Amino acid sequence: DNDGCLWAEQPVYFQLLFAADEVRRLAPQHPEWQQTEPFRSLLAGDMKAVASQGEKAAAQLVAASHANMTTDEFDRRVRAWLESARHPTTGRPYTQMIYQPMRELLDYLRAHGYRTFIVSGGGVDFMRVFAAEAYGIPTDQVVGSSGKVSFEMRDGVPTLVKLPEINFIDDKEGKPVGIHQYIGRRPVMAFGNSDGDLQMLQYTTAGTGPRFGMIVHHTDARREWAYDRDSHVGRLDKALDEAARRGWTVVNMSRDWERVFP
């Protein structure tokens, strides 16, 4: 998993913060947004009102900021944002909000012959921009949610264009499906932090032979954030209960990690 497992996810998923910044950038081209929710609340700086509108509002913001552009243009926009944007609480670049122990784990696994993949509910095109540099995971080993894409010839140039339509949601029950469709092999290890990872952990550890499941439990309010069962982002409830029954390792961030960020 990526959000909350390889990098932080508070106060909201970082991809949504990117979408919000993109909506602000594009607002002069869309005067109708001043009278339309959730854009009106976002442009007024009322993020609580945006959050109160739930997943539908988030989907509208993502569609408005991610679609109707070429895949190359989207790649450039994400790169530019990652270079300039800073986390609202820590002031760090978002690529410095990755978890140092998880990066060390990835390096350790690869040094011992394992291939490492990201399987996340986040947007696959968004994650592929930074996955190689941040985690050492190449773009073809990133599985995530996706929108539909069309092929066009523009001025004689073959071009891929992102559409405002959902193609696949790689979360919860979708994660084992995504693993099967895009990787084609059941993992021998899985790492997550929320109920969105429950089915991936179940699927992975149900295989034959040695298996390993691990949950990152956010318990460190001093160096990061402490949250689990009641969180609106990265809720960890059912998976935490099931970890004890299935013998999954639960990492207590405040106790087990000497260092959180690089």
C-alpha positions as CSV (number, residue, x, y, z in Angstrom):
1,D,0.0,0.0,0.0
2,N,1.1,3.6,-0.5
3,D,-1.0,6.1,1.5
4,G,-0.3,5.7,5.2
5,C,2.0,2.8,4.6
6,L,4.9,4.1,2.4
7,W,4.1,7.8,2.9
8,A,1.9,9.8,5.2
9,E,-1.8,10.4,4.5
10,Q,-2.8,13.2,7.0
11,P,-4.7,15.5,7.1
12,V,-6.1,14.1,3.8
13,Y,-4.7,12.0,1.0
14,F,-2.0,13.9,-0.8
15,Q,-3.5,13.3,-4.2
16,L,-6.6,15.2,-3.0
17,L,-4.4,18.1,-2.0
18,F,-2.9,18.0,-5.5
19,A,-6.4,18.0,-6.9
20,A,-7.4,21.0,-4.7
21,D,-4.3,23.0,-5.9
22,E,-5.1,22.2,-9.5
23,V,-8.7,23.3,-9.1
24,R,-7.4,26.7,-7.7
25,R,-5.0,27.0,-10.6
26,L,-7.7,26.2,-13.2
27,A,-10.5,28.3,-11.5
28,P,-10.0,31.4,-13.8
29,Q,-10.9,29.2,-16.8
30,H,-14.1,28.0,-15.0
31,P,-16.1,30.9,-13.6
32,E,-19.1,28.5,-13.1
33,W,-17.2,26.9,-10.2
34,Q,-17.8,30.0,-8.1
35,Q,-21.5,28.9,-7.9
36,T,-21.0,25.1,-7.9
37,E,-20.2,22.8,-5.0
38,P,-17.7,21.5,-4.0
39,F,-15.7,24.0,-6.1
40,R,-17.3,27.0,-4.4
41,S,-16.3,25.9,-0.9
42,L,-12.8,24.9,-2.0
43,L,-12.2,28.2,-3.7
44,A,-13.5,30.0,-0.6
45,G,-11.0,28.1,1.5
46,D,-13.6,26.2,3.4
47,M,-12.1,22.7,3.5
48,K,-14.4,21.5,6.2
49,A,-17.4,22.2,3.9
50,V,-15.6,20.2,1.2
51,A,-14.9,17.3,3.5
52,S,-18.5,17.3,4.7
53,Q,-19.6,16.6,1.1
54,G,-17.9,13.2,1.2
55,E,-16.5,10.9,-1.4
56,K,-18.7,12.4,-4.2
57,A,-17.0,15.8,-3.7
58,A,-13.6,14.3,-3.8
59,A,-14.4,12.4,-7.0
60,Q,-15.6,15.7,-8.6
61,L,-12.4,17.5,-7.6
62,V,-10.3,14.6,-9.0
63,A,-12.2,14.4,-12.2
64,A,-12.0,18.2,-12.8
65,S,-8.2,18.3,-12.1
66,H,-7.1,15.0,-13.6
67,A,-9.2,14.7,-16.8
68,N,-9.3,16.3,-20.3
69,M,-5.6,16.5,-20.6
70,T,-2.9,14.3,-22.1
71,T,-1.1,11.8,-20.0
72,D,2.1,13.6,-20.7
73,E,0.6,16.9,-19.5
74,F,-0.7,15.3,-16.3
75,D,2.7,13.8,-15.7
76,R,4.2,17.3,-16.0
77,R,1.6,18.9,-13.7
78,V,2.2,16.3,-10.9
79,R,6.0,16.7,-11.2
80,A,5.7,20.5,-11.0
81,W,3.4,20.2,-7.9
82,L,5.7,17.8,-6.1
83,E,8.6,20.1,-6.7
84,S,6.8,23.2,-5.3
85,A,4.1,22.1,-2.9
86,R,4.7,21.7,0.8
87,H,2.8,19.7,3.4
88,P,0.5,22.0,5.4
89,T,1.6,20.8,8.8
90,T,5.3,19.8,8.5
91,G,6.3,22.2,5.7
92,R,8.2,19.3,4.0
93,P,8.0,18.5,0.3
94,Y,5.6,15.6,-0.1
95,T,8.4,13.3,-1.3
96,Q,10.0,13.9,2.1
97,M,6.9,12.5,3.8
98,I,7.8,9.0,3.0
99,Y,8.5,6.6,5.9
100,Q,12.2,5.8,6.3
101,P,11.7,2.3,7.8
102,M,9.5,1.3,4.9
103,R,12.1,2.5,2.4
104,E,14.7,0.5,4.2
105,L,12.3,-2.5,4.1
106,L,11.9,-2.2,0.3
107,D,15.7,-2.0,-0.1
108,Y,16.2,-5.1,2.1
109,L,13.6,-7.2,0.2
110,R,15.1,-6.3,-3.2
111,A,18.6,-7.1,-1.9
112,H,17.3,-10.6,-1.1
113,G,15.8,-11.2,-4.5
114,Y,12.2,-10.0,-4.0
115,R,10.3,-7.8,-6.5
116,T,8.4,-5.0,-4.8
117,F,5.1,-3.6,-6.0
118,I,2.7,-0.8,-4.9
119,V,-0.9,-1.8,-4.8
120,S,-2.9,1.3,-3.7
121,G,-6.2,2.9,-3.9
122,G,-4.5,6.1,-5.1
123,G,-4.4,7.1,-8.7
124,V,-1.9,5.0,-10.7
125,D,-0.9,7.8,-13.0
126,F,-0.2,10.0,-9.9
127,M,1.9,7.5,-8.1
128,R,3.9,6.5,-11.2
129,V,5.4,10.0,-11.3
130,F,7.4,9.6,-8.1
131,A,7.4,5.9,-7.3
132,A,10.8,5.1,-8.9
133,E,12.6,8.0,-7.2
134,A,10.9,7.8,-3.8
135,Y,10.7,4.0,-3.4
136,G,12.9,2.4,-6.1
137,I,9.7,0.9,-7.6
138,P,9.5,1.2,-11.4
139,T,6.3,2.4,-13.1
140,D,5.3,-1.0,-14.4
141,Q,5.2,-2.3,-10.8
142,V,2.7,0.2,-9.6
143,V,-1.0,-0.9,-9.4
144,G,-3.6,1.7,-8.5
145,S,-7.0,3.2,-9.3
146,S,-7.4,4.6,-12.8
147,G,-9.6,6.6,-15.1
148,K,-10.4,5.8,-18.6
149,V,-7.9,6.9,-21.3
150,S,-8.6,7.4,-25.0
151,F,-6.2,7.3,-28.0
152,E,-6.2,10.3,-30.4
153,M,-4.1,11.6,-33.3
154,R,-3.3,15.2,-32.6
155,D,-1.5,17.0,-35.4
156,G,-0.3,13.7,-36.6
157,V,1.1,12.7,-33.1
158,P,-0.3,9.6,-31.3
159,T,-1.7,10.9,-28.0
160,L,-3.3,9.5,-24.9
161,V,-6.0,11.6,-23.3
162,K,-7.3,11.2,-19.7
163,L,-11.1,11.0,-19.5
164,P,-13.5,12.0,-16.6
165,E,-14.6,8.4,-16.2
166,I,-13.6,5.7,-13.7
167,N,-11.9,2.7,-15.1
168,F,-10.9,0.7,-11.9
169,I,-10.9,1.3,-8.2
170,D,-8.0,-0.5,-6.6
171,D,-9.2,-0.4,-3.0
172,K,-10.7,-2.9,-0.5
173,E,-12.0,-5.9,-2.6
174,G,-10.5,-4.3,-5.6
175,K,-6.9,-4.8,-4.4
176,P,-6.8,-8.6,-4.8
177,V,-8.6,-8.1,-8.2
178,G,-5.9,-5.6,-9.2
179,I,-3.1,-7.9,-8.1
180,H,-4.6,-10.7,-10.2
181,Q,-5.3,-8.6,-13.3
182,Y,-2.1,-6.5,-13.4
183,I,0.5,-8.7,-11.6
184,G,-0.8,-12.2,-12.2
185,R,0.8,-13.7,-9.1
186,R,-0.3,-13.9,-5.5
187,P,2.2,-12.0,-3.3
188,V,4.1,-13.8,-0.5
189,M,4.1,-10.6,1.6
190,A,1.7,-7.7,2.0
191,F,2.0,-4.5,3.9
192,G,-0.8,-2.0,4.7
193,N,-2.2,0.3,7.4
194,S,-6.0,0.5,7.0
195,D,-9.2,-1.4,6.4
196,G,-8.7,-0.6,2.8
197,D,-5.9,-3.2,2.8
198,L,-7.8,-5.9,4.6
199,Q,-8.7,-8.0,1.6
200,M,-5.2,-7.7,0.2
201,L,-3.8,-9.0,3.4
202,Q,-6.3,-11.8,3.5
203,Y,-5.6,-12.8,-0.1
204,T,-1.8,-12.7,0.4
205,T,-1.7,-14.7,3.6
206,A,-4.2,-17.3,2.4
207,G,-1.7,-18.7,-0.1
208,T,0.3,-21.9,0.4
209,G,3.8,-21.9,1.9
210,P,5.4,-19.2,4.1
211,R,3.4,-15.9,4.1
212,F,3.7,-12.6,5.9
213,G,1.2,-9.8,6.5
214,M,2.1,-6.5,8.3
215,I,0.1,-3.5,9.4
216,V,1.6,-0.1,10.2
217,H,-0.3,1.2,13.2
218,H,-0.2,5.0,13.5
219,T,0.4,5.6,17.2
220,D,2.9,8.4,17.1
221,A,1.2,11.8,17.7
222,R,4.5,13.4,18.5
223,R,6.4,12.6,15.3
224,E,3.5,11.9,13.0
225,W,-0.2,11.3,13.8
226,A,-2.0,8.9,16.0
227,Y,-5.2,7.5,14.6
228,D,-7.0,4.2,13.9
229,R,-10.6,3.2,14.4
230,D,-12.3,6.6,14.3
231,S,-10.2,8.3,11.6
232,H,-11.8,9.7,8.5
233,V,-8.6,9.0,6.6
234,G,-6.9,5.6,6.8
235,R,-9.4,4.0,9.3
236,L,-7.9,0.9,10.9
237,D,-10.6,-1.1,12.6
238,K,-11.6,-4.5,11.2
239,A,-8.0,-5.2,9.9
240,L,-6.6,-4.5,13.4
241,D,-9.0,-7.0,14.9
242,E,-8.2,-9.6,12.3
243,A,-4.5,-9.1,12.6
244,A,-4.5,-10.9,16.0
245,R,-6.6,-13.8,14.7
246,R,-4.5,-14.3,11.6
247,G,-1.1,-13.7,13.1
248,W,-0.2,-10.6,11.1
249,T,2.5,-8.4,12.5
250,V,1.3,-5.0,13.8
251,V,4.0,-2.3,13.8
252,N,3.5,0.2,16.6
253,M,5.0,3.3,15.0
254,S,5.8,5.2,18.3
255,R,7.5,2.1,19.9
256,D,9.0,0.3,16.9
257,W,10.3,3.0,14.6
258,E,13.5,4.8,15.7
259,R,13.0,7.3,12.8
260,V,9.8,8.1,10.9
261,F,10.8,10.5,8.0
262,P,14.1,10.7,6.2
